[in-house]
């Protein structure tokens, strides 16, 4: 197809990735934000988001002239063929998605959109949002299309350019087909459907993954109680093609910018049609229980009392490869430890600055200094390459609690420390009588 004139409203994680990638596909893209300083940084090629390949795509888009950044959506959309809404939809009061940003943009641009311009929701929005936007715009010549994103932080550029599927939904079939054609250079299955189904796909996918993670954390707890090894159990499960190997790693719980808000939102969506989504509620409850089990495991490593315990924390981001702290399980666990009186020193290769209740350092070896226990909470590969012999020398205690099963237990044992993971037998050093 010929290059389309696209406007992307919002330059957060989804918006910036969407804009840069669409520009790389040959479209002419204008990204809009309300933050003048942010627009200035992006116009100069400075990207604040830690995402492999994104800075390079932005730079190429700026050099080619296919990617620009401006302040203010109203002027930007007046010659657009398609406008992507990529504004935040955080968890609101009671767990429902907060659509105030979506509604504000719709009100701002609705009367100046050129006839035939597709208004496209990329943000995760509840079922019925397309209908609500259509009512707000109040124009029969403006098709509204749902085109949910399936981007994983840390691999967003790869995911966008090599998608498992592209989902496009609208009550205007021609508009949905046109939006799907924007991606025609990508080798992917395209699902063209009604708006409600497209809106539900994203929630259904993310909530399934949350249930899967809660399930494997529950199995890990059974492994600990029954003397089994979760790595062996999940290996055996993963050979089943109906199950697969992804999302079978236990940890301190699931978090991030999507799963917590999407699970809560889908529960509320279900309640709105009088359906008690017990399975999803149980997954949410299990996630909270997993955090509490991790805290109990750490307490056990320091003799049961956390008040005054010195704890070294490795990892703060919700997962490796990102600097995103939103609903990070590492922060959730750390917050509970702080509330119980522990003294935390933390390191994360992508996170700096001040965080309430703890000391954040820029050297991983500092977390071990006088620590009663060292806890791995984010699965950064660099933690495997630390000099654990030196770490052991710095510690007052003798235990590493590895909530990601990241480290080699024998390597930890070899330097005179005990290793305790999730769903695996504890490895203790031999103590001579």
Buried (B, 14 or more C-beta within 10 A) or exposed (E): EEBBBBBBBBBBBBBBBBBBBBBBBBBBBBBBBBEEEBBEBBBEBEBEBBBEBBBBBBBBBBEEEBBBBBBBBBEBBEEBBBBBBBBBBEBBEEBBBBBEBBBEBBEBBBEBBBEEBBBBBBBBBBBEBBBBBBEBBEBEEBBBBBBBBBBEBBBBBBBBBEBEEBBBBBBBBEBBBBBBEBBEEBEBEBBBBBBBBBBBBBBEBBBEBBBBBBBBBBBBBEBBEEEBBBBEBBEEBEEEEEBEEEBBBBBBBBBBBBBBBBBBBBBBBBBEEEEEBEEBBBBBEBBEBBBEBBBEBBBBBBEEEBEEBBBBBBBBBBBBBBBBBBBBBBBBBBBBBBEBEBBBBBBBBBBEEEBEBBBBBEEBBBBBBEBBBBBBBBBBEEBEEBEBEEBBEBBEBBBBBBBBBBBEBEBBBEBBBBBBBBBBBBBEBEEEE
